[in-house]
Amino acid sequence: MGLEPNANIRSQLREKVMTITDRFLSGIKEAPAYVAPDKYSLDSLQINLNEKGHNPDDVFAEIEKYVDLPGINPASGNHLGYIPGGGLYTSALGDYWADITNRYAGIFYADPGAVKIENELIRWMIDLVGYPPEAWGNLASGGSIANLTAIIAAREAKGITPENVRKAVIYLSDQTHHCVEKALKIAGLNFSIVRKVPMNADLKMDPTQLELLIKKDINDGYLPFLLVSSAGTTDSGVIDPISDLDRLAKENNIWHHVDAAYGVFFLLSESCRSALLDMKKSDSLVMDPHKSLFLPYGLGVVLVKDREVLKKAFSYEANYMQDATTDDLEVSPADVSPELTKHFRGLRMWLPLKIHGLRPFRSALEEKHLLAKYFYYEILKIEGFEVFRAPEISVVMFRYRPENDEINRYNQKLIKEIHQDGRIFLSTTTVSGEFWLRVAILVFRTHKDAIDRTLSLLNEKVKEINSHPDFVS
Ligand SMILES: *Cc1c(COP(=O)(O)O)cnc(C)c1O
């Protein structure tokens, strides 16, 4: 097929894609949340390109069969593992539109409207978290790149150079998302000293311990410069004591970055809002619209309180870009991020927010928090289960206490059974050598029926395992 299909062919192709994706959405309630990769052979998914092209029907059918089914189904309301995603339809339309027009969203003069849309979204998020108007940010591809951007801003702002990098100290906890350490490495800060601040029993970073570490580091001639806290943590969903941590950071001239990739949009929910307000004290933060704003994957945002820092860290002048000096009108994304040419990803966030309005987001987030509480109370009613703590946002860690089995081994069996079943998807974690299952409730399609299904599935599997003491799946 030629590269410019005519209107008729475009309509046919579009119709086919719409039929398949609509079929996906109509079946989403019944579809498994997880299909173990070993249940599927991908051997016939081969590139085998030819000169004239394959029949689109075959190409589409292959994707429907081999891509849309095996593995985790992130669009399913029964996906309660890791930090789930979502996939708002209106956002998909934004991607479609942005790809058709292919607007150049990196530089203001190339597409003033696209950049204005991105910047309006940044201003809205600055306002949402309570940063001052001098703050700025960037729409990146995800939380990992957004964290990297903030860490580079911190490195520049605090004057970390090859001369002092080995004396520089960074404070994290064992619950900090691993992408932060990855970002430190990419940013050349793997030569610095990373201290894991001890946590309290709730897995929150302990400010008293942080204070002791900072004092000792200063006494020993080191250079404390960066603190990364979380709101909430990916594993256990708890919010670090942001305010106390921030005070210590300010007293010691340390950059305080809050990784709020998971939790931040719960600012929109009445019940969780107050627990998240202190984030505004930080120097930078990360928020993932592809998590708690239910967008499809591909959007994580960094905000930095002092926009000059962000510009200093990322702006670059190239001779061939000399026409592009309209910075006084609107900040160009290319001047505050590692990217130049970029997808016009503002549109995938703009359309849902504008079309749905804020109310459905508020109530969906409120619902996720209430469902987590519901799960917490209900799982305790099933004999043998225990929970780590009540959910602060929408994650609950829990496990079964068997009478005649080693606890970790038992819970590993349990999750294996849940995964083989596939109707719902849960993930696990290990804290201080203890194996826990967790529910993370964040898909906008997750409602009470999914939680009830989860509870009865757990009940059923536990009974099955208990009635076969030597059971090995
Ligand atoms: C998901 C997550 C990240 C990583 O973000 P990606 O969008 O997956 O790159 C970082 N921090 C926290 C707290 C997260 O939950």
PDBQT file of the ligand as one rigid body, heavy atoms in Angstrom, charges set to zero:
ROOT
HETATM    1  C1  LIG A 501       5.619   4.425  38.823  1.00  0.00    +0.000 C 
HETATM    2  C2  LIG A 501       6.535   5.182  39.699  1.00  0.00    +0.000 A 
HETATM    3  C3  LIG A 501       7.735   5.702  39.209  1.00  0.00    +0.000 A 
HETATM    4  C4  LIG A 501       8.217   5.412  37.809  1.00  0.00    +0.000 C 
HETATM    5  O1  LIG A 501       7.456   6.088  36.884  1.00  0.00    +0.000 OA
HETATM    6  P1  LIG A 501       7.270   5.533  35.394  1.00  0.00    +0.000 P 
HETATM    7  O2  LIG A 501       6.169   6.382  34.891  1.00  0.00    +0.000 OA
HETATM    8  O3  LIG A 501       6.924   4.084  35.512  1.00  0.00    +0.000 OA
HETATM    9  O4  LIG A 501       8.560   5.738  34.685  1.00  0.00    +0.000 OA
HETATM   10  C5  LIG A 501       8.503   6.461  40.050  1.00  0.00    +0.000 A 
HETATM   11  N1  LIG A 501       8.127   6.695  41.317  1.00  0.00    +0.000 NA
HETATM   12  C6  LIG A 501       6.989   6.215  41.829  1.00  0.00    +0.000 A 
HETATM   13  C7  LIG A 501       6.640   6.534  43.239  1.00  0.00    +0.000 C 
HETATM   14  C8  LIG A 501       6.150   5.437  41.036  1.00  0.00    +0.000 A 
HETATM   15  O5  LIG A 501       5.026   4.946  41.560  1.00  0.00    +0.000 OA
ENDROOT
TORSDOF 0
